[in-house]
């Protein structure tokens, strides 16, 4: 990172404290990243986004009250350029399609966070989209289907 570059400002939203702690540790060790806010509910995520307007948001889908998808839709309706990475344990193609339509820029399975999180944050910050290969393969397999069975 050059001395005149600003760090990537990150908001993480997940109802599990230990996961937020782990993300904070990973991000905190990177000179080109800064964790600017954390949230444990979708409502808090929306409020923290408004306050900090991070470069990248890490959003869990399953949170109490306002869930991650609702928070993502709300944030993107107010901030259309918000760059949101979905964090989830579920790789189903229907959910992934819904999340991408709602504006997610990337999708990371929680079991792969340690190996993929930092690279995905940088890619999304640079304007790219990322989907794990196994999720992309599932999407491609069902791409031509006209409805749910």
C-alpha positions in Angstrom: 0.0 0.0 0.0 1.4 3.4 -0.9 1.5 6.1 1.7 -1.1 8.2 -0.1 -3.6 5.3 -0.4 -6.5 5.2 2.0 -7.4 1.9 3.6 -10.5 0.0 2.6 -13.1 0.9 5.2 -15.1 -2.1 6.3 -18.4 -2.7 8.2 -19.1 -6.2 9.4 -22.6 -7.4 10.4 -23.1 -10.8 12.0 -25.0 -11.8 15.1 -22.2 -14.1 16.3 -19.6 -12.1 18.3 -16.9 -14.7 17.7 -17.2 -14.4 14.0 -17.0 -10.6 14.2 -14.0 -10.9 16.4 -12.3 -13.2 13.9 -13.0 -10.9 11.0 -11.7 -7.9 13.1 -8.5 -9.9 13.7 -8.0 -10.7 10.0 -8.8 -7.2 8.8 -6.8 -5.6 11.6 -3.6 -7.3 10.4 -3.9 -5.8 6.9 -2.3 -2.4 6.3 -4.7 -1.6 3.5 -7.9 -2.3 5.5 -9.7 -0.8 8.5 -12.7 -2.1 10.3 -14.8 1.1 10.9 -17.9 -0.5 12.4 -19.6 -3.7 13.6 -23.3 -4.7 13.9 -25.1 -7.7 15.3 -28.5 -7.1 13.6 -29.7 -5.9 10.3 -31.1 -2.7 11.9 -27.7 -1.9 13.4 -26.0 -2.7 10.1 -28.2 -0.1 8.4 -27.6 2.5 11.0 -23.8 1.8 11.0 -23.8 2.0 7.2 -25.5 5.4 7.3 -23.1 6.7 9.9 -19.8 5.4 8.4 -20.6 4.8 4.7 -17.9 2.0 4.5 -16.3 1.0 1.2 -17.2 -2.7 1.7 -19.8 -4.3 4.0 -19.7 -7.9 5.1 -23.3 -9.0 5.7 -24.6 -12.2 7.4 -28.0 -13.2 6.1 -29.4 -14.8 9.3 -29.7 -12.2 12.0 -32.5 -11.4 14.5 -35.1 -8.8 13.7 -34.2 -7.2 10.3 -32.3 -9.9 8.6 -29.3 -9.5 6.3 -31.2 -9.5 3.0 -33.7 -6.9 4.2 -30.8 -4.8 5.5 -29.0 -5.1 2.2 -32.1 -4.1 0.2 -32.6 -1.1 2.5 -28.9 0.0 2.3 -28.8 -0.4 -1.5 -32.1 1.6 -1.9 -30.4 4.5 -0.1 -26.8 4.0 -1.3 -27.0 2.4 -4.7 -23.2 2.0 -5.0 -22.9 0.1 -1.7 -20.5 -2.9 -2.1 -21.9 -5.7 0.0 -20.4 -9.2 0.5 -22.8 -11.8 1.8 -21.4 -14.2 4.5 -23.4 -17.4 4.9 -23.3 -21.1 5.6 -25.9 -21.8 2.8 -24.8 -22.3 -0.8 -28.3 -22.9 -2.4 -28.8 -21.5 -5.8 -32.2 -19.9 -5.1 -30.8 -17.9 -2.1 -27.7 -16.9 -4.1 -29.8 -15.7 -7.0 -32.0 -13.6 -4.6 -28.9 -12.1 -2.9 -27.3 -11.2 -6.2 -30.5 -9.6 -7.4 -30.7 -7.6 -4.1 -27.2 -6.2 -4.9 -24.6 -8.5 -3.3 -21.3 -8.1 -5.0 -19.8 -11.3 -3.6 -20.8 -14.4 -1.8 -18.6 -16.2 0.8 -19.3 -19.4 2.6 -18.4 -18.9 6.3 -16.4 -22.1 6.3 -14.0 -20.5 3.8 -13.6 -17.0 5.3 -10.0 -17.5 6.5 -8.8 -18.4 3.0 -11.0 -16.1 0.9 -12.1 -13.0 2.9 -9.2 -10.6 2.3 -8.9 -11.3 -1.4 -12.7 -11.0 -1.8 -12.7 -7.6 0.0 -10.0 -6.3 -2.2 -11.7 -7.6 -5.4 -15.1 -6.1 -4.4 -13.5 -2.8 -3.5 -11.9 -2.8 -7.0 -15.4 -3.2 -8.5 -15.3 -6.9 -9.2 -17.8 -9.6 -8.2 -16.9 -13.0 -6.6 -18.8 -16.2 -6.2 -17.2 -19.5 -4.9 -16.8 -22.1 -7.7 -19.1 -24.6 -6.2 -21.9 -22.0 -5.9 -21.3 -20.8 -9.4 -21.5 -24.4 -10.7 -24.8 -24.8 -8.9 -26.1 -21.6 -10.4 -25.0 -22.6 -13.9 -26.6 -26.0 -13.5 -30.0 -24.5 -12.8 -29.7 -21.4 -15.0 -32.1 -22.5 -17.7 -34.9 -23.8 -15.4 -38.1 -21.8 -15.6 -39.2 -22.2 -12.0 -38.8 -23.9 -8.7 -39.8 -27.5 -8.3 
